[in-house]
Amino acid sequence: MTAPSLTSIDDAEAAWLKALLTPAAEPLRELLHPQFTAVHSPVGLIHDKEQFLTDTAKRPTPEDVRILTATIHEFPDMATVSCLQEMRIPFVPDTPAFPIQQAVTRVWIRVGDRWQLAQLQLARRLPPA
């Protein structure tokens, strides 16, 4: 599979959101740095790239992912994106998707002429009212 052009942090973020909506692991894998680390789940799991992809594959694919607020700080070879992210996940067939809000920080690093995700930290918030 050909990796998308990720020359701007906006391109990288758009590719990340699109990959989250894809049931296959490959679009996510292409965006992750070889030394990627994720801190996530209600109990604060710390996963490397393969563990994160395995864990993500076990969950239902979101129907929708939205960024509610975002703060982006871009440096020559690194960028941080902190945001509130809402995903709607269909846990039970034929019922409305469940909204999950997360406070998210993504740390992107530039490798050559493209951005790769090196660090991801997620903290769940209570579902929206």
N, C-alpha and C positions, 0 to 999 in steps of 0.2 A: 504494500500500500504506500502511496506517495504522501509524504508528510506535507501538511498545508504550509503555506508561506506565513511565517509568524514574525514579521519584521517589526511590528509595533506591539506594544503591550495590549492595545485594544484588540488587535487581531488574535493574540494569545488568549485573552479573556473570552472572546466570542467563540473561539475554537473549543475552549474548556466547557462552556455552557452547552454547546452543541454536542460535545462528546458525552456529557452527562445524560443526554436524552437518547443515547444509542445503547442498545442492549449489549453490543459486542465490546470487548475489552480493548481491542486494537486502537480505536481513536483516542482513548485515555492513555494507553501505553506510549503512544507517539509523543504525547505532550510532557511526559514525566522524565525528569533528569535521572540518570542511572543511580544517583545517591539520594533520591527522593525519600522524604520522611513525612508521614501523616500522623497527626495527633487528633483522634476523633472518637466518636461514639459516646454514649452517656457515661461510660466508665473511663474515658481517656486512654484508649488503646494507642500504642505507638507502633506503627507499621512501616516497613520498608515498601518499596515499589510493588513487589510481587504479593506481599501480604495484603496490601491495600487493594490491589486489583482483584484478588481472590475474594476478599470481604465484600467489595462492591458488587461483584458478579452474583453473590448470594441474595442480594436485595432486589426488590422489584424496580424496574426502570421508571424514573419519574415521568409523569405526563407533561410537566411544565417546570421550568426553573426560571425564577425572576430575581434580579438584583434590586433590592429596595433602596438602598443607599450605598454609595461606594466612595472611598477615599483612595486615590492612587498616588503613590510617590515613586517617581521614576528617576533612576540614577544611571550613569553610563552603562553598567553591566548588571544591574539589579533593579527590580521593581517590587514594591509591596502593594497589595490590593486588600483593603479591609472593607468588609461590607456586611450588610444583612442580606441573607439569601433565603428565598422561600422556594421550597419544592413541593409539588403536589404528587403524592405517591399512591398508586392504587394497590393497597394491601389486600383488599377483598374484592373479588370479581363482582360486577354489577352493583357496586356501591360507589358513592362519590369518593374521589381521591382525598387522602388525608393530607392537610397542609402541615409542613414542618418548616419552622424558621430556624435559622442558624446564624450565629455571629461567626464570620469566616475571615481568616487571614491567609492569603496566598503569597508566597515569596517566589518570584520568577527570577531566573538568571539568564543572561545572554550567553549562548554557546554558539560561537561563530556568528552567523547572521540571523539566528532565530532564538526565540525565548523558550525556555523549558521550566516547568514547575519543579522547584526544589523542596519546598516546604508547604504543607497545608495544615491548618489548624481549624477545627470546627468545634463550636460549643452550641448545643441546642438551646432554643428559647421555648417558652410556652407557646402552644398554637395560638394564632391570632383569634381575637374575639369575634 
